[in-house]
Amino acid sequence: MLREEYTIDTPENVTFGYQVAHIGSRFVGALIDTALIVVLLVSLNLLLVWVLSAVGEAPSAFRAADDQSWIVGVAIAIYLLFNFAIIWGYYLLFELRWNGRTPGKRVAGTQVLRTNGGPAGFSEVAIRNLVRIIDFMPIGYAIGVVTMFLNAKARRLGDFAAGTVVVRVHKDIKVEQLSTWRPSRPLLASS
């Protein structure tokens, strides 16, 4: 079953512990990210429809002697470029700029790290998101979910390929909170 903590032992004999992100929090993050991607794609589609309708209604002087196919071709090429950038660049951009987090991961309180505890770099982020192609296939999605249930750290196929793990992020501790902490027993024994 799912282990609650992911620990990393450093060569300096320092151990770091992270709470593994459960499937539920990962699902919430993925749902929010997918909704944002859909909103961006629908907006892009509406923009394309508006541009194409504007080209069709343009005066003939702007349509190069009634041959508007080149304008439509350019508009569709730009549309495809932006479509590709949204679908493939969303995760890559946010996970690189926001230290392993996307808007959905921020809301869900999760973060992508390398399995050694370091921040995910370009190659890890790129690999885990290229494997996302398999996750979009119906059979691949089922395999990915089963994989997450069967391994101790709820890693999906992209995490295995990239050497990453998704962990819960704890809120920052402020100095004021530390000043209110009291040990349950004295730290120094008096003689």
Secondary structure by P-SEA (a helix, b strand, c coil): ccccbbbbbccccbbbbbbcccaaaaaaaaaaaaaaaaaaaaaaaaaaaaaaaaaaaccccccccccaaaaaaaaaaaaaaaaaaaacaaaaaaaaaaccccaaaaaabbbbbccccccccaaaaaaaaaaccccccaaaaaaaaaaaaaccccccaaaaaabbbbbbbcccccaaaaaaccccccccccc
